[in-house]
Amino acid sequence: MKLIKRTYFLTAIWLLPVMFIGSIFCFYMIEYIAYEETDEFLTYEMERLLNYHKENKVLPDYHKVANIIPGLRYEHPVFKDTLLLETGDGEMVPYRELYFTINHKGKDFTIVLSHLLLGKDDVAEGTAMIIFGLMFLVATFLILIVNHVTRKIWAPFYKTLNRLVQFKIGNPLPQFPETPIDEFKALNATLSALLKKITSDYQHNKEFNENASHELQTHLAVIRSNTEILLNKLPEKAGNGNELQTIYSASTRLSQFQRSLLLLSKINNGEFSNDVNVDMRQLATQTLSTFSETIDLLGISVEKDIRACHIFIDAGLAEILLNNLMKNAVKHNVQGGFISIKLTPSELWVENSGLPIQGQPEKMLNRFAKGENGNCGIGLAIVSQICELYEFGLSYEVFDTSNHRITIHWR
């Protein structure tokens, strides 16, 4: 929810109790004013009748008053509320009455004046109309006035946010808009300094990785080539050269690990951003073909259910993902085992036979996880990193103690 909409929402919530309290206040104020005006009118009528009696020495006619009660005396005028039958609609309606006494020819006569009052339902209806009218005016004000003002005020913030969202590490630093608001100035200055530091650290880290990779690969290549030369020159009678063979194998593995670590670093840095619509079925078929020779040597049977599937992903990362999954399924398989592959538009899972593992299977997705047969390398860690980058679901399960299944959910 956007900030401006959140502001409207919270304002509306807080306005509800305010309007409720206001409606109660409005109801009693209308009722109070109605009583005050009615009492004032009846008082004026009483004074007029008193003056009329004083001048003419006669009681008022019945059609001018509600009632005349002989022999009843009130020391002071008294106001009373009553209900009278309205013959027009057959309902009891509220009236306000004023009782006062006139001494006529030595006898007391109580005069009763009455005036129609507003009913509570009428007051409630008027209150509701006022409250709803106020709510409509407030809503109109919020939508037309506040919306216009806040958009104008927050325009620099949204421009900054938009440029920040579009910014990618490694690209030129964004230029934030000028603004007269001090808080937005401070925000833009802080973001500029932060992005500058991040970009600088990223460039230094990238250069270090590339330089370290180049130097390591160069020296490892020298070690491998010289070790291979020594192995070829070694006389047959001198033994099998186990030490030299160990050096050669270790340098080869180290070179592979170094390339994998560099790949992980590039994935973390977001250097793969050329996303396209990749045909995963074609890529999976090619990957199987790549490992077919090794599969035949190990006597591994392959079951496959590969359906049409297109994923929006970097083509290079898609190939690395499938290669690492297949390599893991072949490398950690057993002689005469099996590999089962299923690819659908919603998921991909690769199941293979292998050795039992101790502990939680999910830990095999970590770098250099330890399995029953030693170190498992970082192939699955690369798979996990790619899935995290594209927000794919990833799980590792073991069935029947030795059947390993890795599942990736595209959606």
Secondary structure as UniProt FT lines:
FT   HELIX           3..56
FT   HELIX           62..64
FT   STRAND          67..70
FT   STRAND          78..86
FT   TURN            87..90
FT   STRAND          91..104
FT   TURN            105..106
FT   STRAND          107..116
FT   HELIX           120..141
FT   HELIX           142..146
FT   HELIX           147..166
FT   TURN            169..170
FT   HELIX           182..233
FT   HELIX           236..238
FT   HELIX           242..268
FT   TURN            269..270
FT   STRAND          275..279
FT   HELIX           280..290
FT   HELIX           292..297
FT   TURN            298..299
FT   STRAND          301..306
FT   STRAND          310..314
FT   HELIX           315..331
FT   TURN            335..336
FT   STRAND          338..343
FT   STRAND          347..353
FT   HELIX           361..365
FT   TURN            367..368
FT   STRAND          370..371
FT   TURN            372..373
FT   STRAND          374..375
FT   HELIX           379..389
FT   TURN            390..391
FT   STRAND          393..399
FT   TURN            400..402
FT   STRAND          403..409
//
